Amino acid sequence: MILREAFATNHVDFIHQPRPEERAPEHRSKDARVSKDGRKRDRARGHPSSFGSLRTATQEGGLLRMRSEGLISAVRCDWFHGIDRRVASAFRIGVVIAAASIGAATGHAQVETTDPGIVSGTLARIKTTGTVRLGYRDASIPFSYLDRSGRPIGYSIDICNAIVEEIGRLLDRVDLKVDFVKVTSETRLEAIVNDAIDLECGSTTNNLERRRLVDFSPMIFVSGTKIMVPVGTVWRDFRDLKGRKVVVTRGTTNAQALKALDQKFKLGITLLESPDHEESYRMLADGDADAFATDDILLYGLIAQHRSQSRFKVVGEFLSYDPYGIAFRRNEPDLHASVERAVRNLVIARDIDAIYAKWFESRLPNGERFNIPMSPQLEESFKVIGEGTEPN
């Protein structure tokens, strides 16, 4: 049960166990809270924990503290016929965890309010302005992209809209407006940290490095790095990238995966970077690159959008494991609780199944269809989220 819950709440990272000096420091700060009478109240708060209502005290003080303390277990798996067995391939054999011994480490307190008149940080601003700022991507199909009229749509957008509704219930505001703000893979986290957006609704991987900057919702999708090449390309395995020009989108985990692969096996890859997925696709289509590396679902989405099944194909094994989440500001317990409550209610009411089917199993607005059933990993994650609880 602990393993399953850790997987569902994205507390497992497929990297080396950090040395003590690499562990994330504990943060406790004072934050101004706005009451109905307009006065500010201060309270101490630390980094929010996840799924407090679903955990036992032992779990809270043990394995699931890996996220806040930066104590991450080592993972071994079968990847590329035995290549670097510490790299994740949860798609093929699941997750095997050698849990770190986490005993009496001091946890982070999470204090949240149920009083709509007393909120802090992001929620205080939303209560004052009546507006929630959603960061969107213009070419992360089918998660976040523009329809023919230029309106942001997608799987992640629908989930963010559900979070906005939950925030409205908490604040007793049925009149909240949504302001869409365009972000890229390079600017999305910066936009959260710099208070330019409230929620990032795209295709963002939740990993330890990023959790040092932002917080994440429970996992909403799981993907991994694959390669797109012209249909005539002969492909046996990753070694066919030797001496090739490969384009990646700047600021993605895919770029890190390709750099690690190139360094380990000395493939002599020329790694090209572009500002967004659409430009990466264009570079491949124009012959400026031999291959395009990004999450497999995004590659299939670009092929569907451009109706280019006769020109390109997706090949190879997974080069990385990438659990997606909705990103938002750290150290905001009320916002954190609202995000988790919204996702949990979608799961319990089975609305998440309809949203998934809408974007992955049904015909898209451009007429294409993915026909991709929900993965066992995502099904298990949603099952854990909804176990033993009732909709709020």
C-alpha positions in Angstrom: 0.0 0.0 0.0 2.8 2.4 0.8 4.5 1.7 -2.5 1.2 2.2 -4.4 0.5 5.5 -2.6 4.0 6.8 -3.1 3.7 6.1 -6.9 0.3 7.8 -7.1 1.4 10.9 -5.3 4.6 11.2 -7.3 6.9 10.8 -4.4 9.2 8.4 -6.3 12.0 9.7 -8.5 14.0 7.4 -10.7 17.4 8.8 -9.9 20.2 8.2 -7.5 19.7 8.5 -3.7 21.0 12.0 -2.9 23.9 12.5 -0.4 23.0 14.3 2.8 24.3 17.6 1.5 22.0 17.3 -1.5 18.8 17.0 0.5 16.3 19.8 0.3 16.4 22.0 3.3 13.4 22.4 5.5 11.6 25.7 5.1 9.4 27.4 7.6 8.2 30.9 7.0 5.6 33.5 8.1 2.9 34.2 5.6 0.3 37.0 5.7 -3.3 35.8 5.8 -6.2 38.0 4.8 -9.4 37.9 6.9 -12.8 39.1 6.1 -12.2 42.4 8.0 -9.2 43.1 5.7 -6.6 42.6 8.5 -3.6 40.4 8.0 -2.9 37.4 10.2 0.4 35.6 10.3 1.0 31.9 10.8 4.0 29.6 10.5 3.8 27.1 7.7 6.1 24.6 6.1 6.1 22.6 2.9 2.7 21.0 2.3 2.4 17.2 2.4 0.3 15.3 0.0 -2.9 13.3 0.5 -2.9 13.8 4.3 -6.4 12.4 4.5 -5.3 9.1 2.9 -2.1 8.4 4.9 -1.5 6.8 8.2 0.8 8.5 10.7 3.5 5.9 10.0 3.4 6.5 6.3 3.4 10.3 6.8 6.6 9.9 9.0 8.2 7.3 6.8 8.4 6.5 3.1 6.2 9.3 1.8 8.4 12.0 3.4 10.8 11.3 0.6 9.4 14.2 -1.4 9.8 16.9 1.3 13.2 15.8 2.6 14.7 14.9 -0.8 15.3 11.3 0.2 14.7 9.3 -2.9 15.1 5.6 -3.3 17.3 3.8 -5.9 15.4 2.1 -8.7 16.6 -0.7 -11.0 14.8 -1.8 -14.1 15.2 -3.4 -17.5 15.9 -0.6 -20.1 17.4 -1.0 -23.5 18.5 -4.6 -23.1 20.3 -4.0 -19.8 21.6 -0.4 -20.5 22.0 1.5 -17.2 19.7 -0.5 -15.0 19.2 2.6 -12.7 17.2 4.4 -15.4 13.5 4.1 -15.2 11.3 1.9 -17.4 8.2 1.6 -15.4 6.2 0.9 -18.5 7.9 -2.5 -19.0 8.3 -4.0 -15.6 6.7 -1.6 -13.0 8.5 0.0 -10.1 10.9 -1.7 -7.7 11.9 0.4 -4.7 14.6 0.0 -2.1 13.2 2.5 0.3 15.5 4.8 2.3 15.4 4.6 6.0 13.4 7.6 7.1 12.7 7.5 10.7 12.5 10.5 13.0 13.3 13.2 10.5 11.3 16.4 11.2 8.3 16.7 8.8 6.8 19.8 7.3 3.5 21.0 8.8 0.6 21.7 6.6 -2.1 23.9 7.9 -5.1 24.7 5.8 -8.2 26.7 6.3 -11.9 25.8 5.5 -12.9 29.4 6.1 -13.4 31.2 2.8 -12.8 34.5 4.5 -9.3 33.6 5.6 -7.0 32.6 2.8 -3.4 33.4 1.9 -1.0 33.8 -1.0 -2.4 32.8 -4.4 -5.9 32.3 -3.1 -6.0 35.7 -1.4 -5.1 37.3 -4.7 -7.7 35.2 -6.5 -10.3 36.2 -3.9 -9.5 39.9 -4.4 -9.3 39.9 -8.2 -11.8 37.3 -9.1 -9.4 35.9 -11.7 -7.4 32.7 -12.0 -4.4 32.8 -14.4 -3.9 29.5 -16.2 -0.6 28.9 -18.1 -1.2 27.1 -21.4 0.9 25.6 -24.2 0.1 26.1 -27.8 1.3 22.8 -29.2 1.2 20.1 -26.4 -1.5 18.0 -28.0 -3.8 16.7 -26.5 -2.9 18.3 -23.2 -2.8 22.0 -23.9 -3.1 23.5 -27.4 -5.2 26.0 -29.4 -8.3 25.1 -31.4 -9.1 26.7 -34.7 -10.5 29.8 -33.0 -7.3 30.2 -30.9 -8.9 29.1 -27.7 -6.8 26.9 -25.3 -8.2 23.4 -25.0 -7.0 19.9 -23.9 -6.8 17.3 -21.2 -4.8 19.4 -18.8 -7.0 22.5 -19.5 -10.1 20.5 -18.5 -8.4 19.4 -15.2 -7.4 22.9 -14.5 -10.9 24.1 -15.1 -12.0 21.6 -12.4 -9.4 23.0 -10.0 -10.7 26.5 -10.7 -14.2 25.3 -9.8 -12.9 23.9 -6.6 -11.1 27.1 -5.7 -14.4 29.0 -6.4 -16.2 26.7 -3.9 -13.5 27.3 -1.2 -13.7 31.0 -1.7 -17.5 31.1 -2.1 -17.0 32.7 -5.5 -19.1 31.4 -8.3 -18.0 34.3 -10.6 -14.3 33.4 -11.0 -12.9 34.3 -14.4 -10.0 32.5 -16.2 -7.2 34.5 -17.7 -5.1 32.3 -20.1 -1.4 33.1 -20.3 0.8 31.5 -22.9 4.0 29.7 -21.6 6.6 27.6 -23.2 8.6 24.6 -21.9 11.4 27.1 -21.0 9.2 29.8 -19.3 6.5 27.7 -17.5 8.2 27.2 -14.2 9.6 30.7 -14.1 6.0 32.0 -14.7 4.9 30.2 -11.5 7.8 31.3 -9.4 7.5 34.9 -10.6 3.7 35.0 -9.9 2.8 35.4 -13.6 0.4 32.4 -13.5 -1.4 30.5 -10.8 -1.6 27.0 -12.4 0.5 25.6 -15.3 -1.8 23.4 -17.4 0.4 21.7 -19.9 2.5 18.5 -20.2 5.0 19.1 -17.3 7.0 16.2 -15.7 7.0 16.1 -12.0 10.5 15.4 -10.8 12.7 16.2 -7.8 14.6 19.0 -9.5 11.4 20.8 -10.4 9.8 20.2 -7.0 12.6 22.4 -5.6 10.9 25.3 -7.5 7.2 24.4 -7.6 4.5 22.1 -6.3 2.5 19.5 -8.3 -0.9 17.9 -8.3 -1.2 14.2 -8.1 -0.1 12.4 -11.3 -2.5 13.1 -14.2 -0.7 11.2 -17.0 2.5 9.1 -17.5 4.7 9.2 -20.6 8.3 8.9 -21.6 10.8 10.0 -24.2 10.7 8.5 -27.7 12.1 9.4 -31.1 10.3 10.6 -34.2 12.0 10.0 -37.6 11.0 10.0 -41.2 9.1 6.8 -42.2 12.0 5.6 -44.4 14.5 5.7 -41.6 15.9 2.3 -40.7 15.7 1.8 -37.0 17.1 -1.0 -34.8 17.8 0.7 -31.5 19.1 4.0 -30.0 22.5 3.4 -31.6 21.0 4.5 -34.9 21.2 8.0 -33.5 25.0 7.9 -33.8 26.3 10.9 -35.6 22.8 12.2 -36.2 21.2 15.6 -35.6 18.5 15.3 -33.0 16.2 18.2 -32.1 14.7 18.6 -28.6 12.5 21.3 -27.1 14.4 23.6 -24.8 13.7 23.2 -21.1 12.3 19.7 -21.2 13.4 16.5 -19.5 13.8 14.9 -23.0 16.8 17.1 -23.5 18.4 15.8 -20.3 17.6 12.2 -21.4 19.3 12.6 -24.8 22.4 14.3 -23.2 22.8 11.4 -20.8 22.4 8.8 -23.5 24.9 10.6 -25.7 27.5 11.0 -22.9 27.2 7.4 -21.7 27.5 5.7 -25.2 29.5 8.4 -27.0 27.1 8.5 -29.9 28.3 11.8 -31.2 24.8 13.2 -31.4 24.4 16.8 -32.5 21.8 18.1 -30.1 19.7 20.9 -31.5 17.2 22.9 -29.3 14.1 24.9 -30.3 11.8 27.1 -28.2 8.7 24.9 -28.5 7.3 21.6 -29.9 5.9 23.0 -33.0 9.3 24.5 -34.0 11.0 21.2 -33.2 8.5 19.4 -35.5 9.2 22.0 -38.2 12.9 21.5 -38.0 12.4 17.8 -38.6 9.9 18.4 -41.4 12.3 20.8 -43.1 15.3 18.5 -42.9 17.2 20.6 -40.4 17.2 17.6 -38.0 17.3 13.8 -38.5 15.1 13.1 -35.5 12.9 14.7 -32.9 13.0 13.5 -29.3 10.1 14.3 -26.8 7.4 12.5 -24.9 5.8 9.8 -27.0 2.2 11.1 -26.6 3.3 14.6 -27.8 4.9 13.0 -30.9 1.7 11.2 -31.7 -0.2 14.4 -31.1 2.0 16.4 -33.6 1.6 13.7 -36.2 -2.1 13.7 -35.7 -2.3 17.5 -35.9 -0.3 17.7 -39.1 -1.8 14.5 -40.6 1.7 13.3 -41.3 1.3 9.6 -40.7 2.8 9.0 -44.1 5.8 11.1 -43.4 6.9 10.3 -39.8 6.9 7.5 -37.3 7.6 7.1 -33.6 10.3 4.5 -32.8 12.4 3.0 -30.1 12.1 2.1 -26.4 11.4 4.7 -23.7 14.4 6.8 -22.8 12.8 8.3 -19.7 9.9 8.0 -17.3 7.8 11.2 -17.1 4.8 11.5 -14.7 2.8 14.6 -15.6 1.2 17.0 -13.1 -0.4 20.4 -12.8 2.2 22.8 -11.4 1.6 25.6 -9.0 3.5 27.6 -6.3 5.2 25.9 -3.4 4.5 26.4 0.3 0.8 27.2 -0.1 -1.2 24.7 1.9 -4.7 26.0 1.0 -3.9 26.0 -2.7 -2.2 22.6 -2.4 -5.3 21.2 -0.7 -7.7 22.7 -3.3 -5.7 21.2 -6.2 -5.6 17.7 -4.6 -9.3 17.9 -3.6 -10.2 18.8 -7.2 -8.3 15.9 -8.7 -9.6 13.5 -6.0 -13.2 14.5 -6.7 -12.7 14.0 -10.4 -11.4 10.5 -9.7 -14.1 9.5 -7.2 -17.0 10.8 -9.4 -15.3 9.0 -12.4 -15.3 12.3 -14.3 -11.6 11.8 -14.9 -12.5 8.7 -17.0 -14.7 10.8 -19.2 -12.1 13.5 -19.6 -9.4 11.0 -20.5 -11.7 9.3 -23.0 -12.5 12.7 -24.5 -8.9 13.5 -25.3 -7.3 10.1 -25.8 -10.0 7.7 -27.1 -12.4 10.0 -29.0 -12.1 12.1 -32.1 -10.2 15.3 -31.5 -11.4 18.7 -32.9 -9.1 18.3 -35.9 -10.7 15.0 -36.7 -7.9 12.7 -35.6 -8.1 10.0 -32.9 -5.3 8.7 -30.6 -7.1 5.5 -29.5 -4.7 5.2 -26.5 -6.3 3.4 -23.5 -5.4 4.5 -20.0 -2.1 2.9 -18.9 -2.0 0.5 -15.9 0.3 2.9 -14.1 -2.2 5.8 -14.4 -5.2 3.5 -13.5 -3.3 2.4 -10.4 -2.6 6.0 -9.5 -6.2 7.0 -9.8 -7.3 4.0 -7.8 -5.1 5.0 -4.9 -6.3 8.6 -5.0 -9.9 7.5 -4.7 -9.6 4.6 -2.3 -11.6 5.0 1.0 -12.8 8.5 0.3 -16.0 10.3 -0.7 -16.4 13.3 -2.9 -16.2 16.6 -1.1 
